Amino acid sequence: FTKDNLPMAFGGSISTVHVYEGIVYWRNAKNIIDTLIQMQVAEVSSITHPFSIIKVIKEH
């Protein structure tokens, strides 16, 4: 195996660049999903308690 490839099962290998790109894509997707969840929680809070959205915004 070359220094930029990681060994895999059955004699295959994967490029460290692909691994890094996968980690970056996963991190970006996770950040987007977390943001959407927080927005949804804030929206539900503002519907059930109209003034609680101010508290949520101040905390962040």
mmCIF file of the N, C-alpha and C atoms, coordinates in Angstrom:
data_MODEL
# 
_entry.id   MODEL 
# 
loop_
_atom_site.group_PDB 
_atom_site.id 
_atom_site.type_symbol 
_atom_site.label_atom_id 
_atom_site.label_alt_id 
_atom_site.label_comp_id 
_atom_site.label_asym_id 
_atom_site.label_entity_id 
_atom_site.label_seq_id 
_atom_site.pdbx_PDB_ins_code 
_atom_site.Cartn_x 
_atom_site.Cartn_y 
_atom_site.Cartn_z 
_atom_site.occupancy 
_atom_site.B_iso_or_equiv 
_atom_site.pdbx_formal_charge 
_atom_site.auth_seq_id 
_atom_site.auth_comp_id 
_atom_site.auth_asym_id 
_atom_site.auth_atom_id 
_atom_site.pdbx_PDB_model_num 
ATOM 1   N N  . PHE A 1 1  ? 0.843   -1.194 0.000  1.00 0.00 ? 1  PHE A N  1 
ATOM 2   C CA . PHE A 1 1  ? 0.000   0.000  0.000  1.00 0.00 ? 1  PHE A CA 1 
ATOM 3   C C  . PHE A 1 1  ? 0.874   1.238  0.000  1.00 0.00 ? 1  PHE A C  1 
ATOM 4   N N  . THR A 1 2  ? 0.434   2.239  -0.725 1.00 0.00 ? 2  THR A N  1 
ATOM 5   C CA . THR A 1 2  ? 1.177   3.492  -0.704 1.00 0.00 ? 2  THR A CA 1 
ATOM 6   C C  . THR A 1 2  ? 0.863   4.225  0.584  1.00 0.00 ? 2  THR A C  1 
ATOM 7   N N  . LYS A 1 3  ? 1.644   5.263  0.877  1.00 0.00 ? 3  LYS A N  1 
ATOM 8   C CA . LYS A 1 3  ? 1.467   5.973  2.149  1.00 0.00 ? 3  LYS A CA 1 
ATOM 9   C C  . LYS A 1 3  ? 0.135   6.709  2.226  1.00 0.00 ? 3  LYS A C  1 
ATOM 10  N N  . ASP A 1 4  ? -0.511  7.009  1.093  1.00 0.00 ? 4  ASP A N  1 
ATOM 11  C CA . ASP A 1 4  ? -1.774  7.741  1.100  1.00 0.00 ? 4  ASP A CA 1 
ATOM 12  C C  . ASP A 1 4  ? -2.999  6.837  1.022  1.00 0.00 ? 4  ASP A C  1 
ATOM 13  N N  . ASN A 1 5  ? -2.788  5.535  1.093  1.00 0.00 ? 5  ASN A N  1 
ATOM 14  C CA . ASN A 1 5  ? -3.913  4.596  1.040  1.00 0.00 ? 5  ASN A CA 1 
ATOM 15  C C  . ASN A 1 5  ? -3.999  3.816  2.340  1.00 0.00 ? 5  ASN A C  1 
ATOM 16  N N  . LEU A 1 6  ? -5.208  3.585  2.801  1.00 0.00 ? 6  LEU A N  1 
ATOM 17  C CA . LEU A 1 6  ? -5.426  2.786  4.000  1.00 0.00 ? 6  LEU A CA 1 
ATOM 18  C C  . LEU A 1 6  ? -5.862  1.390  3.578  1.00 0.00 ? 6  LEU A C  1 
ATOM 19  N N  . PRO A 1 7  ? -5.301  0.358  4.206  1.00 0.00 ? 7  PRO A N  1 
ATOM 20  C CA . PRO A 1 7  ? -5.685  -1.008 3.838  1.00 0.00 ? 7  PRO A CA 1 
ATOM 21  C C  . PRO A 1 7  ? -7.120  -1.308 4.256  1.00 0.00 ? 7  PRO A C  1 
ATOM 22  N N  . MET A 1 8  ? -7.804  -2.056 3.422  1.00 0.00 ? 8  MET A N  1 
ATOM 23  C CA . MET A 1 8  ? -9.174  -2.478 3.703  1.00 0.00 ? 8  MET A CA 1 
ATOM 24  C C  . MET A 1 8  ? -9.224  -3.998 3.635  1.00 0.00 ? 8  MET A C  1 
ATOM 25  N N  . ALA A 1 9  ? -10.356 -4.562 3.972  1.00 0.00 ? 9  ALA A N  1 
ATOM 26  C CA . ALA A 1 9  ? -10.521 -6.018 3.915  1.00 0.00 ? 9  ALA A CA 1 
ATOM 27  C C  . ALA A 1 9  ? -10.417 -6.513 2.473  1.00 0.00 ? 9  ALA A C  1 
ATOM 28  N N  . PHE A 1 10 ? -10.067 -7.751 2.307  1.00 0.00 ? 10 PHE A N  1 
ATOM 29  C CA . PHE A 1 10 ? -9.986  -8.425 1.007  1.00 0.00 ? 10 PHE A CA 1 
ATOM 30  C C  . PHE A 1 10 ? -8.975  -7.777 0.067  1.00 0.00 ? 10 PHE A C  1 
ATOM 31  N N  . GLY A 1 11 ? -7.906  -7.192 0.614  1.00 0.00 ? 11 GLY A N  1 
ATOM 32  C CA . GLY A 1 11 ? -6.826  -6.671 -0.206 1.00 0.00 ? 11 GLY A CA 1 
ATOM 33  C C  . GLY A 1 11 ? -7.107  -5.348 -0.881 1.00 0.00 ? 11 GLY A C  1 
ATOM 34  N N  . GLY A 1 12 ? -8.205  -4.706 -0.577 1.00 0.00 ? 12 GLY A N  1 
ATOM 35  C CA . GLY A 1 12 ? -8.507  -3.393 -1.160 1.00 0.00 ? 12 GLY A CA 1 
ATOM 36  C C  . GLY A 1 12 ? -7.875  -2.282 -0.337 1.00 0.00 ? 12 GLY A C  1 
ATOM 37  N N  . SER A 1 13 ? -8.015  -1.074 -0.819 1.00 0.00 ? 13 SER A N  1 
ATOM 38  C CA . SER A 1 13 ? -7.521  0.079  -0.069 1.00 0.00 ? 13 SER A CA 1 
ATOM 39  C C  . SER A 1 13 ? -8.424  1.274  -0.353 1.00 0.00 ? 13 SER A C  1 
ATOM 40  N N  . ILE A 1 14 ? -8.337  2.254  0.507  1.00 0.00 ? 14 ILE A N  1 
ATOM 41  C CA . ILE A 1 14 ? -9.122  3.474  0.326  1.00 0.00 ? 14 ILE A CA 1 
ATOM 42  C C  . ILE A 1 14 ? -8.184  4.661  0.500  1.00 0.00 ? 14 ILE A C  1 
ATOM 43  N N  . SER A 1 15 ? -8.364  5.656  -0.313 1.00 0.00 ? 15 SER A N  1 
ATOM 44  C CA . SER A 1 15 ? -7.502  6.827  -0.275 1.00 0.00 ? 15 SER A CA 1 
ATOM 45  C C  . SER A 1 15 ? -7.782  7.640  0.981  1.00 0.00 ? 15 SER A C  1 
ATOM 46  N N  . THR A 1 16 ? -6.725  8.128  1.626  1.00 0.00 ? 16 THR A N  1 
ATOM 47  C CA . THR A 1 16 ? -6.911  8.971  2.806  1.00 0.00 ? 16 THR A CA 1 
ATOM 48  C C  . THR A 1 16 ? -7.623  10.267 2.440  1.00 0.00 ? 16 THR A C  1 
ATOM 49  N N  . VAL A 1 17 ? -7.480  10.715 1.205  1.00 0.00 ? 17 VAL A N  1 
ATOM 50  C CA . VAL A 1 17 ? -8.191  11.912 0.755  1.00 0.00 ? 17 VAL A CA 1 
ATOM 51  C C  . VAL A 1 17 ? -9.695  11.654 0.774  1.00 0.00 ? 17 VAL A C  1 
ATOM 52  N N  . HIS A 1 18 ? -10.110 10.481 0.309  1.00 0.00 ? 18 HIS A N  1 
ATOM 53  C CA . HIS A 1 18 ? -11.535 10.134 0.330  1.00 0.00 ? 18 HIS A CA 1 
ATOM 54  C C  . HIS A 1 18 ? -12.062 10.042 1.753  1.00 0.00 ? 18 HIS A C  1 
ATOM 55  N N  . VAL A 1 19 ? -11.248 9.490  2.650  1.00 0.00 ? 19 VAL A N  1 
ATOM 56  C CA . VAL A 1 19 ? -11.651 9.405  4.055  1.00 0.00 ? 19 VAL A CA 1 
ATOM 57  C C  . VAL A 1 19 ? -11.831 10.803 4.621  1.00 0.00 ? 19 VAL A C  1 
ATOM 58  N N  . TYR A 1 20 ? -10.869 11.688 4.366  1.00 0.00 ? 20 TYR A N  1 
ATOM 59  C CA . TYR A 1 20 ? -10.949 13.060 4.871  1.00 0.00 ? 20 TYR A CA 1 
ATOM 60  C C  . TYR A 1 20 ? -12.171 13.772 4.300  1.00 0.00 ? 20 TYR A C  1 
ATOM 61  N N  . GLU A 1 21 ? -12.398 13.638 2.989  1.00 0.00 ? 21 GLU A N  1 
ATOM 62  C CA . GLU A 1 21 ? -13.559 14.284 2.367  1.00 0.00 ? 21 GLU A CA 1 
ATOM 63  C C  . GLU A 1 21 ? -14.855 13.747 2.961  1.00 0.00 ? 21 GLU A C  1 
ATOM 64  N N  . GLY A 1 22 ? -14.909 12.464 3.222  1.00 0.00 ? 22 GLY A N  1 
ATOM 65  C CA . GLY A 1 22 ? -16.099 11.876 3.838  1.00 0.00 ? 22 GLY A CA 1 
ATOM 66  C C  . GLY A 1 22 ? -16.353 12.438 5.221  1.00 0.00 ? 22 GLY A C  1 
ATOM 67  N N  . ILE A 1 23 ? -15.281 12.617 5.995  1.00 0.00 ? 23 ILE A N  1 
ATOM 68  C CA . ILE A 1 23 ? -15.421 13.194 7.337  1.00 0.00 ? 23 ILE A CA 1 
ATOM 69  C C  . ILE A 1 23 ? -15.928 14.628 7.243  1.00 0.00 ? 23 ILE A C  1 
ATOM 70  N N  . VAL A 1 24 ? -15.386 15.406 6.310  1.00 0.00 ? 24 VAL A N  1 
ATOM 71  C CA . VAL A 1 24 ? -15.814 16.797 6.135  1.00 0.00 ? 24 VAL A CA 1 
ATOM 72  C C  . VAL A 1 24 ? -17.277 16.852 5.707  1.00 0.00 ? 24 VAL A C  1 
ATOM 73  N N  . TYR A 1 25 ? -17.665 16.010 4.747  1.00 0.00 ? 25 TYR A N  1 
ATOM 74  C CA . TYR A 1 25 ? -19.064 15.991 4.302  1.00 0.00 ? 25 TYR A CA 1 
ATOM 75  C C  . TYR A 1 25 ? -19.990 15.600 5.450  1.00 0.00 ? 25 TYR A C  1 
ATOM 76  N N  . TRP A 1 26 ? -19.595 14.600 6.235  1.00 0.00 ? 26 TRP A N  1 
ATOM 77  C CA . TRP A 1 26 ? -20.416 14.162 7.361  1.00 0.00 ? 26 TRP A CA 1 
ATOM 78  C C  . TRP A 1 26 ? -20.563 15.286 8.381  1.00 0.00 ? 26 TRP A C  1 
ATOM 79  N N  . ARG A 1 27 ? -19.450 15.988 8.669  1.00 0.00 ? 27 ARG A N  1 
ATOM 80  C CA . ARG A 1 27 ? -19.492 17.089 9.640  1.00 0.00 ? 27 ARG A CA 1 
ATOM 81  C C  . ARG A 1 27 ? -20.404 18.204 9.142  1.00 0.00 ? 27 ARG A C  1 
ATOM 82  N N  . ASN A 1 28 ? -20.310 18.542 7.871  1.00 0.00 ? 28 ASN A N  1 
ATOM 83  C CA . ASN A 1 28 ? -21.170 19.586 7.304  1.00 0.00 ? 28 ASN A CA 1 
ATOM 84  C C  . ASN A 1 28 ? -22.638 19.173 7.358  1.00 0.00 ? 28 ASN A C  1 
ATOM 85  N N  . ALA A 1 29 ? -22.924 17.930 7.004  1.00 0.00 ? 29 ALA A N  1 
ATOM 86  C CA . ALA A 1 29 ? -24.305 17.442 7.041  1.00 0.00 ? 29 ALA A CA 1 
ATOM 87  C C  . ALA A 1 29 ? -24.838 17.455 8.464  1.00 0.00 ? 29 ALA A C  1 
ATOM 88  N N  . LYS A 1 30 ? -24.007 17.045 9.416  1.00 0.00 ? 30 LYS A N  1 
ATOM 89  C CA . LYS A 1 30 ? -24.424 17.032 10.817 1.00 0.00 ? 30 LYS A CA 1 
ATOM 90  C C  . LYS A 1 30 ? -24.728 18.447 11.288 1.00 0.00 ? 30 LYS A C  1 
ATOM 91  N N  . ASN A 1 31 ? -23.902 19.417 10.916 1.00 0.00 ? 31 ASN A N  1 
ATOM 92  C CA . ASN A 1 31 ? -24.142 20.808 11.310 1.00 0.00 ? 31 ASN A CA 1 
ATOM 93  C C  . ASN A 1 31 ? -25.461 21.316 10.740 1.00 0.00 ? 31 ASN A C  1 
ATOM 94  N N  . ILE A 1 32 ? -25.740 20.988 9.488  1.00 0.00 ? 32 ILE A N  1 
ATOM 95  C CA . ILE A 1 32 ? -26.995 21.422 8.859  1.00 0.00 ? 32 ILE A CA 1 
ATOM 96  C C  . ILE A 1 32 ? -28.185 20.783 9.571  1.00 0.00 ? 32 ILE A C  1 
ATOM 97  N N  . ILE A 1 33 ? -28.096 19.486 9.843  1.00 0.00 ? 33 ILE A N  1 
ATOM 98  C CA . ILE A 1 33 ? -29.194 18.783 10.516 1.00 0.00 ? 33 ILE A CA 1 
ATOM 99  C C  . ILE A 1 33 ? -29.410 19.334 11.919 1.00 0.00 ? 33 ILE A C  1 
ATOM 100 N N  . ASP A 1 34 ? -28.315 19.566 12.664 1.00 0.00 ? 34 ASP A N  1 
ATOM 101 C CA . ASP A 1 34 ? -28.440 20.128 14.013 1.00 0.00 ? 34 ASP A CA 1 
ATOM 102 C C  . ASP A 1 34 ? -29.110 21.491 13.986 1.00 0.00 ? 34 ASP A C  1 
ATOM 103 N N  . THR A 1 35 ? -28.744 22.320 13.005 1.00 0.00 ? 35 THR A N  1 
ATOM 104 C CA . THR A 1 35 ? -29.350 23.647 12.869 1.00 0.00 ? 35 THR A CA 1 
ATOM 105 C C  . THR A 1 35 ? -30.838 23.530 12.581 1.00 0.00 ? 35 THR A C  1 
ATOM 106 N N  . LEU A 1 36 ? -31.212 22.626 11.686 1.00 0.00 ? 36 LEU A N  1 
ATOM 107 C CA . LEU A 1 36 ? -32.630 22.438 11.367 1.00 0.00 ? 36 LEU A CA 1 
ATOM 108 C C  . LEU A 1 36 ? -33.418 21.954 12.581 1.00 0.00 ? 36 LEU A C  1 
ATOM 109 N N  . ILE A 1 37 ? -32.829 21.060 13.359 1.00 0.00 ? 37 ILE A N  1 
ATOM 110 C CA . ILE A 1 37 ? -33.500 20.571 14.566 1.00 0.00 ? 37 ILE A CA 1 
ATOM 111 C C  . ILE A 1 37 ? -33.697 21.710 15.555 1.00 0.00 ? 37 ILE A C  1 
ATOM 112 N N  . GLN A 1 38 ? -32.671 22.542 15.741 1.00 0.00 ? 38 GLN A N  1 
ATOM 113 C CA . GLN A 1 38 ? -32.791 23.674 16.660 1.00 0.00 ? 38 GLN A CA 1 
ATOM 114 C C  . GLN A 1 38 ? -33.863 24.646 16.185 1.00 0.00 ? 38 GLN A C  1 
ATOM 115 N N  . MET A 1 39 ? -33.936 24.876 14.877 1.00 0.00 ? 39 MET A N  1 
ATOM 116 C CA . MET A 1 39 ? -34.962 25.769 14.338 1.00 0.00 ? 39 MET A CA 1 
ATOM 117 C C  . MET A 1 39 ? -36.346 25.183 14.588 1.00 0.00 ? 39 MET A C  1 
ATOM 118 N N  . GLN A 1 40 ? -36.486 23.868 14.408 1.00 0.00 ? 40 GLN A N  1 
ATOM 119 C CA . GLN A 1 40 ? -37.773 23.210 14.628 1.00 0.00 ? 40 GLN A CA 1 
ATOM 120 C C  . GLN A 1 40 ? -38.177 23.310 16.097 1.00 0.00 ? 40 GLN A C  1 
ATOM 121 N N  . VAL A 1 41 ? -37.234 23.094 17.001 1.00 0.00 ? 41 VAL A N  1 
ATOM 122 C CA . VAL A 1 41 ? -37.516 23.190 18.435 1.00 0.00 ? 41 VAL A CA 1 
ATOM 123 C C  . VAL A 1 41 ? -37.929 24.610 18.788 1.00 0.00 ? 41 VAL A C  1 
ATOM 124 N N  . ALA A 1 42 ? -37.229 25.600 18.248 1.00 0.00 ? 42 ALA A N  1 
ATOM 125 C CA . ALA A 1 42 ? -37.569 26.997 18.513 1.00 0.00 ? 42 ALA A CA 1 
ATOM 126 C C  . ALA A 1 42 ? -38.959 27.320 17.978 1.00 0.00 ? 42 ALA A C  1 
ATOM 127 N N  . GLU A 1 43 ? -39.285 26.773 16.808 1.00 0.00 ? 43 GLU A N  1 
ATOM 128 C CA . GLU A 1 43 ? -40.601 27.026 16.210 1.00 0.00 ? 43 GLU A CA 1 
ATOM 129 C C  . GLU A 1 43 ? -41.705 26.418 17.069 1.00 0.00 ? 43 GLU A C  1 
ATOM 130 N N  . VAL A 1 44 ? -41.507 25.202 17.531 1.00 0.00 ? 44 VAL A N  1 
ATOM 131 C CA . VAL A 1 44 ? -42.505 24.553 18.389 1.00 0.00 ? 44 VAL A CA 1 
ATOM 132 C C  . VAL A 1 44 ? -42.645 25.322 19.698 1.00 0.00 ? 44 VAL A C  1 
ATOM 133 N N  . SER A 1 45 ? -41.530 25.770 20.267 1.00 0.00 ? 45 SER A N  1 
ATOM 134 C CA . SER A 1 45 ? -41.576 26.539 21.509 1.00 0.00 ? 45 SER A CA 1 
ATOM 135 C C  . SER A 1 45 ? -42.341 27.836 21.323 1.00 0.00 ? 45 SER A C  1 
ATOM 136 N N  . SER A 1 46 ? -42.136 28.491 20.194 1.00 0.00 ? 46 SER A N  1 
ATOM 137 C CA . SER A 1 46 ? -42.805 29.770 19.968 1.00 0.00 ? 46 SER A CA 1 
ATOM 138 C C  . SER A 1 46 ? -44.299 29.579 19.745 1.00 0.00 ? 46 SER A C  1 
ATOM 139 N N  . ILE A 1 47 ? -44.695 28.415 19.248 1.00 0.00 ? 47 ILE A N  1 
ATOM 140 C CA . ILE A 1 47 ? -46.125 28.147 19.051 1.00 0.00 ? 47 ILE A CA 1 
ATOM 141 C C  . ILE A 1 47 ? -46.788 27.868 20.399 1.00 0.00 ? 47 ILE A C  1 
ATOM 142 N N  . THR A 1 48 ? -46.123 27.066 21.231 1.00 0.00 ? 48 THR A N  1 
ATOM 143 C CA . THR A 1 48 ? -46.724 26.714 22.517 1.00 0.00 ? 48 THR A CA 1 
ATOM 144 C C  . THR A 1 48 ? -46.589 27.845 23.532 1.00 0.00 ? 48 THR A C  1 
ATOM 145 N N  . HIS A 1 49 ? -45.490 28.565 23.477 1.00 0.00 ? 49 HIS A N  1 
ATOM 146 C CA . HIS A 1 49 ? -45.244 29.684 24.392 1.00 0.00 ? 49 HIS A CA 1 
ATOM 147 C C  . HIS A 1 49 ? -44.706 30.849 23.563 1.00 0.00 ? 49 HIS A C  1 
ATOM 148 N N  . PRO A 1 50 ? -45.539 31.789 23.180 1.00 0.00 ? 50 PRO A N  1 
ATOM 149 C CA . PRO A 1 50 ? -45.139 32.846 22.243 1.00 0.00 ? 50 PRO A CA 1 
ATOM 150 C C  . PRO A 1 50 ? -43.892 33.623 22.658 1.00 0.00 ? 50 PRO A C  1 
ATOM 151 N N  . PHE A 1 51 ? -43.647 33.789 23.952 1.00 0.00 ? 51 PHE A N  1 
ATOM 152 C CA . PHE A 1 51 ? -42.503 34.597 24.373 1.00 0.00 ? 51 PHE A CA 1 
ATOM 153 C C  . PHE A 1 51 ? -41.253 33.764 24.629 1.00 0.00 ? 51 PHE A C  1 
ATOM 154 N N  . SER A 1 52 ? -41.358 32.447 24.557 1.00 0.00 ? 52 SER A N  1 
ATOM 155 C CA . SER A 1 52 ? -40.201 31.600 24.821 1.00 0.00 ? 52 SER A CA 1 
ATOM 156 C C  . SER A 1 52 ? -39.163 31.682 23.705 1.00 0.00 ? 52 SER A C  1 
ATOM 157 N N  . ILE A 1 53 ? -39.565 32.083 22.506 1.00 0.00 ? 53 ILE A N  1 
ATOM 158 C CA . ILE A 1 53 ? -38.604 32.218 21.397 1.00 0.00 ? 53 ILE A CA 1 
ATOM 159 C C  . ILE A 1 53 ? -37.561 33.271 21.728 1.00 0.00 ? 53 ILE A C  1 
ATOM 160 N N  . ILE A 1 54 ? -37.935 34.286 22.470 1.00 0.00 ? 54 ILE A N  1 
ATOM 161 C CA . ILE A 1 54 ? -36.984 35.331 22.874 1.00 0.00 ? 54 ILE A CA 1 
ATOM 162 C C  . ILE A 1 54 ? -35.933 34.713 23.782 1.00 0.00 ? 54 ILE A C  1 
ATOM 163 N N  . LYS A 1 55 ? -36.344 33.864 24.704 1.00 0.00 ? 55 LYS A N  1 
ATOM 164 C CA . LYS A 1 55 ? -35.413 33.186 25.602 1.00 0.00 ? 55 LYS A CA 1 
ATOM 165 C C  . LYS A 1 55 ? -34.463 32.289 24.814 1.00 0.00 ? 55 LYS A C  1 
ATOM 166 N N  . VAL A 1 56 ? -34.968 31.529 23.861 1.00 0.00 ? 56 VAL A N  1 
ATOM 167 C CA . VAL A 1 56 ? -34.138 30.632 23.048 1.00 0.00 ? 56 VAL A CA 1 
ATOM 168 C C  . VAL A 1 56 ? -33.092 31.428 22.286 1.00 0.00 ? 56 VAL A C  1 
ATOM 169 N N  . ILE A 1 57 ? -33.488 32.554 21.704 1.00 0.00 ? 57 ILE A N  1 
ATOM 170 C CA . ILE A 1 57 ? -32.558 33.380 20.929 1.00 0.00 ? 57 ILE A CA 1 
ATOM 171 C C  . ILE A 1 57 ? -31.493 33.976 21.844 1.00 0.00 ? 57 ILE A C  1 
ATOM 172 N N  . LYS A 1 58 ? -31.865 34.443 23.018 1.00 0.00 ? 58 LYS A N  1 
ATOM 173 C CA . LYS A 1 58 ? -30.905 35.050 23.947 1.00 0.00 ? 58 LYS A CA 1 
ATOM 174 C C  . LYS A 1 58 ? -29.878 34.040 24.431 1.00 0.00 ? 58 LYS A C  1 
ATOM 175 N N  . GLU A 1 59 ? -30.277 32.783 24.570 1.00 0.00 ? 59 GLU A N  1 
ATOM 176 C CA . GLU A 1 59 ? -29.354 31.757 25.053 1.00 0.00 ? 59 GLU A CA 1 
ATOM 177 C C  . GLU A 1 59 ? -28.278 31.429 24.028 1.00 0.00 ? 59 GLU A C  1 
ATOM 178 N N  . HIS A 1 60 ? -28.511 31.671 22.760 1.00 0.00 ? 60 HIS A N  1 
ATOM 179 C CA . HIS A 1 60 ? -27.541 31.328 21.715 1.00 0.00 ? 60 HIS A CA 1 
ATOM 180 C C  . HIS A 1 60 ? -26.815 32.513 21.316 1.00 0.00 ? 60 HIS A C  1 
# 
